[in-house]
Amino acid sequence: MRVTRNTAVNGWVSIDIPLSSFTGLNLSAVSFFDLNNPTGAAPPQDDMYVDNVYFYRPATTQPPTLGTFTVPAKNVGDADFTITPPSSNSAGAWSYSSSNTGVATIVSGNMIHIVNGGTSTITATQAANGPYGSGVATATFTVSFPPLTTPAPTPPARATSDVMSIYSNAYTQIPGTVNTNPNWGQATVVTTQTIGSDNLLKYSNLNYQGTDFGGNINASGMSYVHIDVYTPNETSLNFFLISTDTGERSVSLAPLTQNAWNSYDIPLSSYTAQAGFSVGSLFQFKMVGSGGKIIYVDNMYFWKPAATFVNPTITFNDINKVLGDADFTVSASSDSPGAFTYSSNNTAVATISGNTVHIVGAGTAIITANQAASGLYNPGSATATLTVAVPPLTTPAPTPPARNAWDVISVYSNAYATTGSPSWSADASVTDEQLGGNDTKKISNFLIETVEFGAQDLTAMTMMHLDVYSDDCTGMNLWLLNNGDRNAQRTITLNQWNSFDIPLST
């Protein structure tokens, strides 16, 4: 390419030619230059001196030489830390920026504050200084989530008939081989984690993930599907039940709290209410997330509440018998079909074999009817009071012998004329009985009974007579009272008339 310039005679001329004047010239491969006299080569030829031939540009700064720039990987929850800039031959000041403030921000000029898990490009910019221009270096900063150390909540104890377990340490798994990572082309990475004695599943980079039951199950007898989920960063999850007959239906797992275990008990009706879905032929679960997040999963199972047991209503009535009655059977009634057993708390009154009662003696006994549990009924018991009375006395007292009227002072007897008007106190319960036509006093709840018959002169008498019958009183004291008192003690033979002739000298 040619550029023409005029020169002055007999003087130095300095020429600065913009390289842009050489239109179309490839400046990257220039190897020589040529000076031509435009007047041609014919005589007289001209003379010219040349010096200081060079290419140049306006004054500039050179870039600094930077070393390798790295930022160490960290975990969510780590403290703020100072950035170490790359080495440089420039003394220029450094400034920093983060491409993803959702992962990390720059604080205090040269420190990184961790916000969440993920990656961010950290840019270190060095300002121009002296002969050095500005410089830039970048590094990828990776923030991971710390390993999970808290196991999922322990499921409650349940009857085998109340649970169908797909994945859980707490229950026996359903028959067959459950595949927790079927190859559906998902991006999710599944690993098994162990915390203490608990196994759980970690879904990394979750887009969707399935669990195959290894065969169809009929969950129509269950009420809920349970799942425990932990996530450090997921914001949205949908949980699917998949049927071989009626396709798939989903329920949103909400609320979803980060950095805590979330336990969900989803009514199966939430699925069956969706366009005729049936849980009678289920064979897979599916989890769908928002994309690229991490979740932990544990305790996937179907369950139903334990049956509610009720107490039986038992009717058992009190029983009244008389000593000497034949053996008899007892029978309590109940709304439970559970079997009954019976017992007596007083074998001196009654004994029981099976449900047959044998009377031993007079008195009371508590008969307890114990009913065994049956079906939805708890065990129960009821009591009845068995009262065994002594049979009514029908035998009259012995008839006293005939005596002269002057040899007897009668207080109470049909055999002799009564002296005075005796009165019986209310210290005990006194009733009049007729035994074979003979007037007889019955004293119940006997402790003290006073009979007043007026002042009588007994000095001519030698004996006091008394006929006594009792089925339960084995002894008595008999007192005669005037200004003082004296008593005679007597033992009573039960269940027969006792005739006492007591010398007044006693």
C-alpha positions as CSV (number, residue, x, y, z in Angstrom):
1,M,0.0,0.0,0.0
2,R,1.3,3.5,-0.9
3,V,1.2,6.8,1.0
4,T,2.6,10.0,-0.5
5,R,4.2,12.8,1.5
6,N,6.0,16.0,0.5
7,T,9.4,16.8,1.9
8,A,11.2,20.1,2.3
9,V,14.7,20.8,0.8
10,N,17.6,21.4,3.1
11,G,15.7,20.6,6.3
12,W,14.6,17.7,8.5
13,V,11.0,16.7,8.1
14,S,9.3,14.4,10.8
15,I,6.5,12.4,9.4
16,D,3.9,10.5,11.5
17,I,1.8,8.4,9.2
18,P,-1.4,6.8,10.7
19,L,-1.3,3.1,9.9
20,S,-5.0,3.5,9.0
21,S,-3.7,5.4,5.9
22,F,-2.6,2.1,4.5
23,T,-6.1,1.0,3.6
24,G,-6.5,-2.7,3.2
25,L,-3.0,-3.6,4.5
26,N,-2.8,-6.7,6.7
27,L,-1.0,-5.1,9.6
28,S,-0.4,-8.5,11.2
29,A,2.2,-9.6,8.7
30,V,4.2,-6.5,7.6
31,S,7.9,-7.5,6.7
32,F,9.4,-4.4,4.9
33,F,8.7,-0.9,3.7
34,D,9.7,0.9,0.5
35,L,10.6,4.6,-0.1
36,N,10.1,5.9,-3.6
37,N,11.0,9.3,-5.3
38,P,7.9,10.3,-7.2
39,T,10.0,12.3,-9.7
40,G,11.3,9.1,-11.2
41,A,14.9,7.8,-11.6
42,A,16.1,10.1,-14.4
43,P,19.0,12.5,-13.7
44,P,19.5,14.6,-11.9
45,Q,18.8,12.2,-9.0
46,D,17.9,13.5,-5.5
47,D,19.7,12.8,-2.2
48,M,17.8,12.1,1.0
49,Y,18.8,11.3,4.6
50,V,16.6,8.9,6.7
51,D,16.6,8.3,10.4
52,N,14.3,7.2,13.3
53,V,12.1,4.7,11.4
54,Y,9.7,3.0,13.9
55,F,6.1,2.1,14.6
56,Y,4.5,3.4,17.8
57,R,1.2,4.1,19.6
58,P,0.1,6.6,22.2
59,A,1.4,5.9,25.7
60,T,-0.4,3.0,27.5
61,T,-0.3,0.8,30.7
62,Q,0.5,-2.9,30.6
63,P,-1.8,-5.5,32.2
64,P,-0.8,-6.9,35.6
65,T,0.4,-10.5,35.8
66,L,-2.1,-12.4,37.9
67,G,-1.7,-15.7,39.6
68,T,-4.4,-18.4,40.1
69,F,-7.5,-17.2,41.9
70,T,-9.4,-19.8,44.0
71,V,-12.2,-19.7,46.6
72,P,-12.4,-22.7,48.9
73,A,-15.6,-24.7,48.9
74,K,-17.8,-24.2,52.0
75,N,-21.0,-25.6,53.6
76,V,-24.2,-23.8,54.3
77,G,-23.9,-22.4,57.9
78,D,-20.2,-21.7,57.7
79,A,-19.1,-18.3,59.0
80,D,-18.2,-15.4,56.8
81,F,-14.6,-15.6,55.5
82,T,-12.0,-13.3,53.9
83,I,-11.2,-13.7,50.2
84,T,-7.6,-14.2,49.3
85,P,-6.8,-12.4,46.0
86,P,-4.5,-13.9,43.4
87,S,-0.9,-12.9,43.4
88,S,-0.1,-9.8,41.2
89,N,2.9,-7.7,40.2
90,S,0.6,-4.7,40.5
91,A,-0.2,-2.9,43.8
92,G,-3.7,-2.0,42.6
93,A,-6.6,-2.3,45.1
94,W,-8.9,-5.2,44.9
95,S,-12.7,-5.3,44.7
96,Y,-15.0,-8.3,44.5
97,S,-18.4,-9.3,43.2
98,S,-20.7,-12.4,43.3
99,S,-22.6,-13.6,40.2
100,N,-25.3,-15.4,42.4
101,T,-26.3,-13.5,45.5
102,G,-28.7,-16.3,46.3
103,V,-25.7,-18.4,47.1
104,A,-23.1,-15.8,48.3
105,T,-22.8,-12.1,48.8
106,I,-19.7,-9.8,49.4
107,V,-19.7,-8.1,52.8
108,S,-17.1,-5.7,54.3
109,G,-15.5,-5.3,50.9
110,N,-13.4,-8.5,50.9
111,M,-15.5,-11.1,52.8
112,I,-18.0,-13.7,51.5
113,H,-21.3,-14.3,53.3
114,I,-22.9,-17.7,52.6
115,V,-26.6,-17.5,51.8
116,N,-27.5,-20.9,50.5
117,G,-26.2,-24.0,48.7
118,G,-25.2,-23.8,45.0
119,T,-22.5,-22.2,43.0
120,S,-21.5,-18.6,42.3
121,T,-18.7,-17.0,40.2
122,I,-16.6,-14.7,42.4
123,T,-14.9,-11.9,40.3
124,A,-11.7,-10.3,41.7
125,T,-11.0,-6.9,40.0
126,Q,-7.7,-5.1,40.5
127,A,-7.6,-1.4,39.9
128,A,-4.9,0.2,37.6
129,N,-1.8,1.3,39.4
130,G,1.3,3.0,37.9
131,P,2.3,1.3,34.7
132,Y,-0.2,-1.4,35.3
133,G,-3.7,-1.4,34.1
134,S,-6.7,-3.1,35.7
135,G,-6.9,-6.8,36.0
136,V,-9.7,-9.4,36.4
137,A,-9.7,-12.9,37.7
138,T,-12.6,-15.3,38.4
139,A,-13.2,-18.4,40.6
140,T,-16.1,-20.7,41.1
141,F,-17.4,-20.8,44.6
142,T,-19.3,-24.0,45.6
143,V,-21.5,-24.1,48.7
144,S,-22.7,-27.5,49.8
145,F,-25.2,-28.5,52.4
146,P,-23.8,-30.2,55.5
147,P,-24.6,-33.9,56.0
148,L,-27.9,-34.6,57.7
149,T,-27.4,-35.9,61.2
150,T,-31.0,-36.0,62.5
151,P,-33.0,-39.2,61.8
152,A,-36.6,-39.0,60.8
153,P,-39.2,-39.2,63.6
154,T,-39.8,-42.8,64.8
155,P,-43.2,-44.0,63.7
156,P,-45.5,-45.2,66.4
157,A,-46.0,-48.9,67.2
158,R,-48.8,-50.3,65.1
159,A,-50.5,-53.7,64.8
160,T,-49.3,-55.6,61.7
161,S,-52.8,-55.5,60.3
162,D,-52.9,-51.7,60.5
163,V,-49.8,-50.9,58.3
164,M,-48.5,-51.7,54.8
165,S,-44.8,-50.6,54.8
166,I,-43.0,-49.7,51.6
167,Y,-39.8,-48.2,53.1
168,S,-39.2,-47.9,56.9
169,N,-37.1,-49.4,59.6
170,A,-40.1,-49.3,61.9
171,Y,-42.3,-51.9,60.2
172,T,-42.0,-55.1,58.2
173,Q,-41.8,-54.4,54.5
174,I,-44.5,-55.7,52.1
175,P,-43.7,-59.0,50.4
176,G,-41.6,-58.8,47.3
177,T,-38.7,-56.6,46.3
178,V,-39.2,-52.9,46.6
179,N,-37.0,-50.9,44.1
180,T,-36.2,-47.4,45.5
181,N,-34.4,-46.3,42.3
182,P,-36.1,-47.6,39.2
183,N,-34.5,-46.4,36.0
184,W,-37.1,-43.9,34.6
185,G,-34.6,-41.6,32.9
186,Q,-34.6,-39.2,35.8
187,A,-31.8,-36.8,36.6
188,T,-32.1,-37.5,40.3
189,V,-29.3,-39.3,42.1
190,V,-30.4,-41.6,44.8
191,T,-28.2,-42.7,47.7
192,T,-28.9,-44.6,50.9
193,Q,-27.9,-42.8,54.1
194,T,-27.7,-44.2,57.6
195,I,-28.1,-42.0,60.7
196,G,-27.7,-44.1,63.9
197,S,-29.7,-47.2,63.1
198,D,-32.1,-45.5,60.7
199,N,-31.8,-45.9,57.0
200,L,-33.2,-43.2,54.7
201,L,-33.0,-42.1,51.1
202,K,-31.3,-39.0,49.7
203,Y,-32.5,-37.6,46.4
204,S,-29.9,-35.2,45.0
205,N,-30.5,-33.0,41.9
206,L,-34.2,-34.0,42.2
207,N,-36.4,-33.5,39.2
208,Y,-38.6,-36.6,39.7
209,Q,-38.0,-40.0,41.4
210,G,-40.0,-43.2,41.7
211,T,-40.3,-46.1,44.0
212,D,-41.5,-49.4,42.6
213,F,-43.4,-51.8,45.0
214,G,-42.3,-55.0,43.1
215,G,-46.0,-55.9,42.5
216,N,-49.5,-54.6,43.0
217,I,-50.9,-53.9,46.5
218,N,-54.5,-53.3,47.6
219,A,-54.5,-50.4,50.0
220,S,-58.3,-50.0,50.1
221,G,-58.3,-51.2,53.7
222,M,-55.9,-48.4,54.8
223,S,-56.8,-44.8,55.6
224,Y,-53.6,-42.8,55.1
225,V,-50.3,-42.8,53.2
226,H,-47.4,-41.5,55.3
227,I,-44.0,-40.0,54.3
228,D,-41.3,-38.1,56.1
229,V,-39.3,-35.5,54.1
230,Y,-36.3,-33.3,55.0
231,T,-34.9,-30.7,52.6
232,P,-32.3,-28.0,52.9
233,N,-33.5,-26.1,49.7
234,E,-36.5,-27.6,48.1
235,T,-39.6,-25.4,47.8
236,S,-42.2,-27.5,46.1
237,L,-43.0,-31.2,46.2
238,N,-45.8,-33.3,44.7
239,F,-46.3,-36.9,45.8
240,F,-48.0,-39.3,43.4
241,L,-49.7,-42.7,43.9
242,I,-49.6,-44.8,40.7
243,S,-52.1,-47.5,39.9
244,T,-52.0,-50.1,37.2
245,D,-55.7,-49.7,36.7
246,T,-56.5,-46.0,37.1
247,G,-53.2,-44.1,36.4
248,E,-51.6,-41.6,38.7
249,R,-52.8,-38.8,41.0
250,S,-50.8,-36.4,43.1
251,V,-51.1,-34.4,46.3
252,S,-48.9,-31.3,47.1
253,L,-46.8,-31.8,50.2
254,A,-47.4,-28.6,52.1
255,P,-46.3,-26.8,54.1
256,L,-42.7,-27.8,53.3
257,T,-40.4,-26.4,56.0
258,Q,-36.7,-26.4,55.1
259,N,-34.0,-27.8,57.5
260,A,-36.6,-29.8,59.5
261,W,-38.3,-33.1,59.1
262,N,-41.8,-32.8,57.7
263,S,-44.2,-35.6,58.5
264,Y,-47.2,-36.0,56.2
265,D,-50.2,-38.3,56.8
266,I,-52.2,-37.9,53.6
267,P,-55.8,-39.3,53.6
268,L,-56.2,-41.7,50.8
269,S,-59.5,-40.0,50.1
270,S,-57.4,-37.1,48.8
271,Y,-56.4,-39.3,45.9
272,T,-59.6,-41.3,45.4
273,A,-61.6,-38.1,45.2
274,Q,-59.7,-37.3,42.0
275,A,-61.6,-38.5,38.9
276,G,-62.3,-42.1,40.0
277,F,-58.8,-43.0,41.2
278,S,-58.6,-46.4,43.0
279,V,-56.1,-47.5,45.6
280,G,-56.9,-51.2,45.0
281,S,-54.0,-51.8,42.6
282,L,-51.1,-49.5,43.5
283,F,-47.6,-50.4,42.4
284,Q,-45.5,-47.2,42.5
285,F,-44.8,-43.9,44.3
286,K,-43.4,-40.8,42.5
287,M,-41.9,-37.6,43.9
288,V,-41.7,-34.5,41.7
289,G,-39.7,-31.4,42.8
290,S,-39.0,-28.0,41.5
291,G,-35.7,-29.1,39.9
292,G,-32.1,-29.6,41.0
293,K,-32.8,-29.6,44.7
294,I,-32.0,-32.1,47.6
295,I,-34.5,-34.0,49.7
296,Y,-34.3,-36.9,52.2
297,V,-37.1,-39.4,52.3
298,D,-38.0,-42.0,55.0
299,N,-41.0,-44.0,56.4
300,M,-43.2,-44.5,53.4
301,Y,-46.1,-46.6,54.4
302,F,-49.9,-47.0,54.3
303,W,-51.8,-47.2,57.6
304,K,-55.1,-47.1,59.3
305,P,-56.0,-46.1,62.9
306,A,-56.1,-48.9,65.5
307,A,-59.6,-50.3,66.2
308,T,-61.3,-48.4,69.0
309,F,-62.0,-50.8,71.9
310,V,-65.0,-50.2,74.2
311,N,-65.8,-51.4,77.7
312,P,-68.6,-53.9,77.9
313,T,-71.8,-53.1,79.7
314,I,-72.3,-55.9,82.2
315,T,-75.5,-56.5,84.2
316,F,-75.1,-58.7,87.3
317,N,-77.8,-58.6,90.0
318,D,-77.6,-59.2,93.7
319,I,-78.6,-62.6,94.9
320,N,-80.6,-63.6,98.1
321,K,-80.5,-67.2,99.3
322,V,-81.3,-69.1,102.5
323,L,-78.9,-71.4,104.2
324,G,-79.7,-74.9,103.1
325,D,-80.7,-73.9,99.5
326,A,-79.4,-76.2,96.7
327,D,-76.5,-75.3,94.5
328,F,-77.4,-72.8,91.8
329,T,-75.8,-71.1,88.7
330,V,-75.0,-67.5,88.3
331,S,-75.1,-65.7,84.9
332,A,-74.1,-62.1,84.1
333,S,-75.4,-60.5,80.9
334,S,-73.3,-58.3,78.6
335,D,-73.1,-56.7,75.2
336,S,-69.8,-58.4,74.7
337,P,-69.5,-62.1,73.7
338,G,-66.5,-62.5,75.9
339,A,-66.4,-65.6,78.3
340,F,-67.2,-65.1,82.0
341,T,-65.5,-66.5,85.0
342,Y,-66.8,-66.2,88.5
343,S,-65.2,-65.9,92.0
344,S,-66.3,-65.5,95.6
345,N,-64.5,-63.3,98.1
346,N,-65.9,-65.2,101.1
347,T,-65.7,-69.0,100.9
348,A,-67.2,-69.3,104.4
349,V,-70.4,-68.2,102.8
350,A,-70.2,-69.6,99.2
351,T,-67.8,-71.3,96.9
352,I,-67.9,-71.3,93.1
353,S,-67.0,-73.9,90.5
354,G,-67.4,-72.6,87.0
355,N,-70.7,-70.8,87.3
356,T,-72.2,-73.0,90.0
357,V,-72.5,-71.6,93.5
358,H,-72.5,-73.8,96.6
359,I,-73.7,-72.3,99.8
360,V,-71.5,-72.9,102.8
361,G,-72.9,-70.7,105.5
362,A,-75.0,-67.6,106.3
363,G,-73.6,-64.2,105.7
364,T,-72.6,-62.2,102.6
365,A,-70.1,-62.8,99.8
366,I,-69.1,-60.6,96.9
367,I,-69.5,-62.6,93.7
368,T,-67.3,-61.2,90.9
369,A,-68.0,-61.8,87.2
370,N,-64.9,-61.3,85.1
371,Q,-65.4,-61.1,81.3
372,A,-62.6,-61.7,78.9
373,A,-61.9,-59.3,76.0
374,S,-63.5,-60.2,72.7
375,G,-63.4,-58.4,69.3
376,L,-63.6,-54.7,69.9
377,Y,-64.5,-55.1,73.6
378,N,-62.1,-54.7,76.4
379,P,-62.2,-57.1,79.4
380,G,-64.7,-56.1,82.1
381,S,-66.0,-57.1,85.4
382,A,-69.0,-56.6,87.6
383,T,-70.0,-57.7,91.2
384,A,-73.1,-58.9,92.9
385,T,-73.7,-59.3,96.6
386,L,-74.8,-62.8,97.6
387,T,-76.7,-62.7,100.9
388,V,-77.4,-66.0,102.6
389,A,-79.9,-65.8,105.4
390,V,-80.7,-68.3,108.1
391,P,-84.0,-69.9,107.4
392,P,-86.9,-68.6,109.5
393,L,-87.2,-70.3,112.9
394,T,-90.4,-72.4,113.1
395,T,-89.7,-74.5,116.2
396,P,-91.1,-72.9,119.4
397,A,-89.2,-72.9,122.7
398,P,-89.6,-75.9,125.0
399,T,-92.8,-75.7,127.0
400,P,-92.1,-75.0,130.7
401,P,-93.4,-77.4,133.2
402,A,-96.6,-76.8,135.2
403,R,-95.9,-74.9,138.4
404,N,-97.8,-73.5,141.3
405,A,-98.6,-69.9,140.8
406,W,-96.8,-69.0,144.0
407,D,-93.7,-70.7,142.8
408,V,-93.3,-68.6,139.6
409,I,-92.9,-64.9,138.9
410,S,-93.3,-64.8,135.1
411,V,-91.9,-61.9,133.0
412,Y,-92.6,-63.3,129.5
413,S,-94.2,-66.7,128.8
414,N,-97.4,-68.2,127.5
415,A,-97.1,-70.9,130.1
416,Y,-97.6,-68.7,133.2
417,A,-99.5,-65.6,134.1
418,T,-97.3,-62.5,133.5
419,T,-96.4,-60.4,136.4
420,G,-96.6,-56.6,135.8
421,S,-96.3,-55.0,132.4
422,P,-92.8,-55.7,131.1
423,S,-91.3,-53.3,128.4
424,W,-88.6,-54.1,125.9
425,S,-86.1,-51.3,125.2
426,A,-85.3,-50.0,121.7
427,D,-81.6,-50.7,122.1
428,A,-82.0,-53.5,119.6
429,S,-84.7,-54.4,117.0
430,V,-87.4,-56.4,118.8
431,T,-90.3,-58.0,116.9
432,D,-93.0,-60.4,118.0
433,E,-93.0,-63.8,116.4
434,Q,-95.5,-66.7,116.6
435,L,-93.8,-70.1,116.6
436,G,-96.3,-72.9,116.8
437,G,-98.8,-70.6,118.4
438,N,-96.3,-69.5,121.1
439,D,-95.5,-65.8,121.5
440,T,-91.7,-65.3,121.0
441,K,-89.5,-62.2,121.0
442,K,-87.0,-61.9,118.1
443,I,-84.1,-59.6,118.8
444,S,-82.2,-58.5,115.7
445,N,-78.8,-56.6,115.6
446,F,-78.4,-57.8,119.2
447,L,-76.0,-55.9,121.4
448,I,-77.9,-54.7,124.5
449,E,-81.6,-55.3,125.3
450,T,-83.1,-54.1,128.6
451,V,-86.4,-55.5,129.8
452,E,-88.2,-53.5,132.5
453,F,-90.9,-55.4,134.6
454,G,-91.3,-53.2,137.7
455,A,-89.8,-53.9,141.1
456,Q,-90.3,-57.5,142.1
457,D,-89.4,-59.3,145.3
458,L,-87.4,-62.3,144.2
459,T,-86.2,-63.4,147.6
460,A,-88.5,-66.4,147.7
461,M,-87.3,-67.5,144.3
462,T,-84.1,-69.6,143.7
463,M,-83.7,-69.8,140.0
464,M,-84.1,-67.7,136.9
465,H,-85.1,-69.5,133.7
466,L,-84.5,-68.3,130.1
467,D,-84.9,-70.1,126.7
468,V,-82.6,-68.7,123.9
469,Y,-82.1,-69.6,120.2
470,S,-79.5,-68.0,117.9
471,D,-77.9,-68.8,114.6
472,D,-75.0,-66.5,115.0
473,C,-74.7,-65.3,118.6
474,T,-72.4,-67.7,120.6
475,G,-72.6,-66.1,124.1
476,M,-74.4,-63.6,126.3
477,N,-74.2,-61.8,129.7
478,L,-77.4,-61.7,131.7
479,W,-77.7,-58.9,134.2
480,L,-80.2,-58.4,137.1
481,L,-80.5,-54.8,138.1
482,N,-81.6,-52.9,141.2
483,N,-79.5,-50.4,143.1
484,G,-76.5,-52.4,141.9
485,D,-76.0,-55.0,139.2
486,R,-74.8,-58.5,138.9
487,N,-74.5,-60.7,135.8
488,A,-74.2,-64.3,134.7
489,Q,-72.4,-65.4,131.6
490,R,-73.7,-68.1,129.4
491,T,-72.5,-69.8,126.1
492,I,-75.1,-70.3,123.4
493,T,-75.1,-73.4,121.2
494,L,-76.1,-72.2,117.7
495,N,-79.2,-73.3,115.8
496,Q,-81.0,-74.9,118.7
497,W,-83.0,-73.8,121.7
498,N,-80.8,-73.3,124.8
499,S,-82.7,-73.6,128.2
500,F,-80.8,-71.8,131.0
501,D,-81.8,-72.3,134.7
502,I,-79.6,-69.8,136.5
503,P,-79.3,-70.0,140.3
504,L,-80.0,-66.5,141.7
505,S,-77.1,-67.1,144.0
506,T,-75.0,-66.6,140.8
